[in-house]
C-alpha cells in the first residue's frame, strides 16, 4: 500500500524502550491504593519531552455529593460504560467539573478505574482531558475532570436537530487535527500507550471546538523490546475496532490508527460507524468503501456541509482515511505522520480558490483495489455491497435533507 508523498508517510520503526518491571495485578481495590503502591511501570512512563507524573487530588464522597447537588437528575449530563456523568462545582475552588460515577453493575470496574487514574496522572497534553482528581472511599469510585462545555463530537455530528448549527468543514478538520495530536501524545509516551477506545463519543469539546480525548479505562501499554504486539482480550466499540485485533486479540498502536480512520469517515460523511437502517445494522466502511473505489467523492460528503468545502481537500482527507483503514496494519501511517497530515489539511481551511491551487500540485493517489477494499470480507459480492450502500445512502440522505429543511424553515420564522 503506497503512501502520499506530500505527507511523507513511511513505515513506522519499532518503538524502543528501556526495560520495564513487571506490573502487579490491577484487581486490588483502589480504596487501598496509595502513591507508594503505584506500579513502577506507571512511575517510569512519561510523555516524551513532557513533565513528570502529577498525581491527581483525592476527594471525599461527601465533597463530590455536595458539588453535584447529591447527584440529582438535573445535574446529569451523560452516561457511558463507566456510569453516569454529572456536572458539578467544587466548593473549595469554585471550579466547574464533570464527575463520573462508577456503576457497580456496569461493564467497567476497579481495573479500568485504576488505569484511568494512573494514565491521566502521567499523560498531559492540550488534546487530552485533564483529570482533576478522584474518590475511592469505601465502595465509591468517582473521577473528577475538567468540564467540557460543548459535550462530545457525537453530540454535534449525528442527529442534528433544527435548533443546532451543523458542524462546518473547517470545524470538522479542526477536531480531526486535534484528535490526531492527542493520539500522537499517547503513542509517543514511553512506553507507548494504546488508547483502544477512540470514538466520537470519547472526543470531548471545549469552547472553540477544541477537542480532547477522554475515557482511558481501556488503555494499555504498547509492546516494548522485541515484541510487536500485546495479547489481550478484545475490548472496544463495534464499528471502530480494527479487524486484525477483533480476530486475533493482538493489539498494536496501529489498532488506534484504524479507529481514527473510522472517526475521520464519520466527520466527512455524518454517518455513524455503526448505524441501524431499515432494521438492519450497517457498518460505515461497508457503505463508504465502494464509493471511495469508484471515486464517487461527492456522495460521501455530509449534505449538512451544503457543498461548502474544497473537493481537492476532501479527496486528500479521504486518502488519509483510506490509509488509516488499510487491511495491512503495518502499512498504516504512524500517529505522528497522521498528526502532521491533518495539521496541514486543517491549514488549508480558508479561500477555497487558494486551497484548490495548493492542492493541485499534490501528487495524485489512485485507490487501488487492495487499498480501498480494506476490511470488506474477501468473499463479499461487490455488486451486493454497492446495492446495499445505495439503499442506505438514499435513506440516510433523505433523513438529513429533511433535517436541513426543518432548519431552513426555523430560520425563516
N, C-alpha and C positions, 0 to 999 in steps of 0.2 A: 504494500500500500504506500503510495507516494505522499509526500508532504508538500505543503505550499511553500515554495522558495522564499516568498516575500515575508513569511513569518519565521523562517529559519528553523522549522521543525526538524528534529532528528531523533533517532532512537535514544532514549534516556540511558545514562550509565547507571550501573548498580550503585545504590547509596551505601557508603561505607560508614561504619560506626564503631566506637570503642566498645569493648566488652561490657555487656550489661548483666548485672547479677540477676539471678532467677527471682521472679517476684512471687510473693506468697499468695495464698488463696484470698479471693475477694469475698468469700462467703460469710466472713465475720460480720457482726452487726456494726454499723457505723457508729452507733452510740458509744462504743468502747474504743473508737479510733482516736488517737491523738497525733500530733505532729511527729512524735518520735516513732510511731508505728507506721508512718507512711513509707511505702516501699522505696528502696534505694533507686530503683529504675525511674520512678517518678521524680525523685530528687535530682537525678542527673539529667533529666530530659528538659532541655531549654530550647526555645526558639533560636534559630541561627541568628547571630548578631543581636539577640534580644536580651531583655533583663532577666535577672534570676527569678525563681519562682516566688510568687507572693501569695501566701495562704490567706484565703478569704475569712471574713469575720464570722463569728458564730452568734446566733440569735436564739432567744428562748421562744418557746411556743407561744407564750403569753404576749411577747412583743409583736410577733407576726399576726397573732389573732387580733390584737388591737389595731395594727396597721391596716388590716383588710376588713375592718368592721365585722369581726368574728366570722370571716369567710362567708359572708352573706351573698345571696344570688346576685344582688345588684353590683357586687364587686367582681363577679366572674367575667373574664374576658376571653377565655378559651379553654379547650380541653384536648388532651392528646393521650399517647400511650402511657406517659408517666402519670397523668392525673389531671386535675383541674388547675387552671392558672387564674390568679386573682390580681387585680390592680390594688395597690396599697400605698400608704405613705408612712415612712419611718418617723416615729415620734422624736427620736434622738437627733435626726439631721433634717427632717422635713423633706427628704428626697422621695420622689415618686418612684415606685418599684413594681416589678412583676414577681409574684410569689407562686411558685409551682409546688403543689402539694401532692405527695406520693399517694396514689390509690393502692391500699394494701392488696386489693384484688386485681390490680392492673397487670399488664404484661411486662412491666419493668419493675425491678425490685432493688434491694440494697446494693447489689453488684453494680448496676447501672448508675445508681445514685452516687456511689463512691467514685466511680470512673469519672462522672461529670464534674464532681467537686475537684478532683485532682487534676484533670485535664485543664480546666479553666483557671486553676490556680497557677498553672505552668505556662499556658499559652495566651499571649496577649497580642492583639493586633486590632487595628481600626475596623476590620471587617469580621471580627469575632465578637459575639455578645459578651458583655462584661458581667462576670459573676461577682456580686457584692458580698454574699455570704450564704450561710445555710443553717439549718436547725436539725439536730439529731438527738432530740430529747425524748427519752423513752422510746415509744414506737412511732413517734412523729418524724417524718422525713420531708423537709421543705428546702427549696432552693430559692434564693433571692437574687434577681437580675435587675439590671438597669431596665427601665421601662421604655419600650419601643412604640411610640405613639401611632405609627401608621400600620401596625399589625404585621401580617406576613404577606409575602408575594402572592400566595394563594388567594388571599382576601381581595386583591386588586386585579388579578388576572382572569379569574373564572367567574361565571355567573354574575356579570356586571349588571347592576340594577340601574334604572333610569336616573336616580339621583347621584350616581357615581360617575366620575370622569375616567374614561378608559385610559390605560397607560399608553403614552405615545412612544414612538420608536426610540427617541433619544433616552427616555427614562428606562426603557427595557434594556438598552445597551449599557446604561449606567449600572443597573442592577447586575447584569451579566458580568461586567468587568469587575465589579466589587466582589461578587461571589467567587470569581476566579482567583482574585488576590487572597481572599480568605482561605480558600482551599490550598493555595500555594503555601500559606503560612503554616498549615498543618503538615503538609508533605515535606517542608523544609526543616521541620523540627528534628532534633537529634535525641533519640531515634525518631524516624518519621511516624506521623500519626495518620491512620486511615480513618476517615470520617464515618463511612459506612451507612450514612442516612441522609445524604444530600437530596433534598426535595423542596418543592415550592413552599410548603408549609413550614419548613425549618429555616427559610431565609426571611429574617425579620427586617423591618424597615424603620429607620428613624426619620426625623424631619429632613426634607430634601430628597427622600427616597434613597438614602444611603443604606446599602444592605449589610447585614451582619448574620453570619451563620450561627445557628443555635442548636441546642439539644445534642449533647455529646455522650449520651448514655451508652450508645452502641460503638463508640470509637475504640480502636485497638491500635497498639503499636505495630508498625510495619515490620517486615523481615529485616534482619540485620546479619552482618557477616556474609557467609556464603549462601544463605537462604534466599530464595526468590519469592517465596510466598509464606503466608501464615495459614495454617489449617484451623478452621473454626466452623461451628455450626452456622448455617446460613441465616442471617438476620438482615432486616431492611424493610423496604416497602415495595409491593408489587408495582411493576411498571418502571421502576428506577434501577432495579437490580441487574448487574451485569450478567450475561448468560453463562460465562465460564465459572463465575462464582456460584451462581444458583445451581449449576450442575455438579460441581466438584467440592465446594466449600473451601477452595483455595483463594485466599484473599490477598490482593496486592493493591498498591496505590493506584493502579490503572482501573481498579473497580470503581473508584471515585470519579475517574475521568469519564467513564461511561455514564454514570448518573448525572454528571454535569451536562453531557450531551443531550440527555433527555430534558433537563431543565431548559436548556437553550432552545430546543424544539418547542417546548411549551411557551416560551417567551415569543417565539416567532409566530406560532400558529394560534395561540389562545386555547388550544386543546389541553385536556388533562392527560397525564401519562397513561392513565387507565380510566376509561370512561364507560358509561353504560348507554348503549344506543339500541333502541327497539328491543329492550330486554336482554341484550347480549353485552358482554364485556368486550371492549375493543381496546387494543394497545395502540398508543400513538405511533410507534415505529411502524406498525403494520399498515397504517394509513399513509404515513409520510414518505416512506422509502420508495414505493413505486413512483410517486410524483417527483421525487428527487432524481430518480434514474431517468425519467422522461423529461427532465429539465422544466417541469411544469411549476416554476417557482412562484408565480403569482397566486396560484391556488393554495399555496402553503401559507401565505401571509394572512394574518388575522384580519378579517374585514373591519374590525374595530379601528384599525390603523387608517382606514379610508384612503389607502394608497399613498400616505404621506411618509415615504421612505425612499431611499435610493435603491433601485433594482440591483445596481452593481454591488452595493454593500450587502444587501440581502443575500445575494449569491455567495459572497465571501463568508458571511456568518453561517450559511448552510453548509459550506465546505468545512468550516471548523466543526460544526455539529457532526458531519459525516466522519471526520477523522476521530472524534471522540467516541463514536459508536462503532468503530471498526471491529470486525469479528475477531481479528488477531489483536489481543490485548497489548502485546509488546509494541505494536505499530502506532498505538495511540500516543498523542503528544504528552509531554510531562506537564505538571501544573504550572511550572514557571514559563514554559513556552505558551501555554494556554493563556496565562495572565497577560503576557506580552502581546499576544494576538488580539485579545479582547480590549485591552487598553488602546491599541492602535485603532481598532474598529470604532470604539466609542469616540475617539478623537475626530473621526470623520462625520461628526454629527450636524454640522451647520452648512448651509449653502449647498443644496443638492447638486447644483451645476459643478461646483468645485469638487465635491465628492466624486461625481461621475468622472471628472477629468483625472483625479488622483487614482481612481481605481482602474481606469482604462489601461494604465501601464503595468498593472499587476499581471503576472503570468496566469493564464487560464488553466484550470484543472478540470479534466474530464472525470465524470463519475463513472468509473469502471464497474462492471457487474460485481466484482469481488468486494469493492468498497461499499457500494450502496445497498447490497443485499443485507449486509450486517447480520442481524440476528433472526431474520426471517428463516423459518425452517427450510432446510435444504430441499425437502420434497414438496414444499408448498407450491401449488399450482399458481403461477403468476397471474393468469387471467382471473382466477377466482379472487386473488388478493386485490387486484385492481377494481374488480366489480364491487367487492365489499367496501373498498376505500371510497368509491364514488357514492355509494348509498350513504355511508356515514358522513362524507363530506357535504352532501346535499342537505341532509337532516340538520347537521351542525350549522351550516351556513344559514339555513332558514331561521334557525333559532337565534343566531347572532344578529341577523338583519332585523328580526322582529324587535330585539332589544334596542338596536340602533334607532328604529322608527319611534320607539317609545321615548328615547332620549330626545330625539328631534321634536316630538310633539310637546314634551315637557318644556323645552327651551322656548317654543313659540308662545306658550302660555305666559 
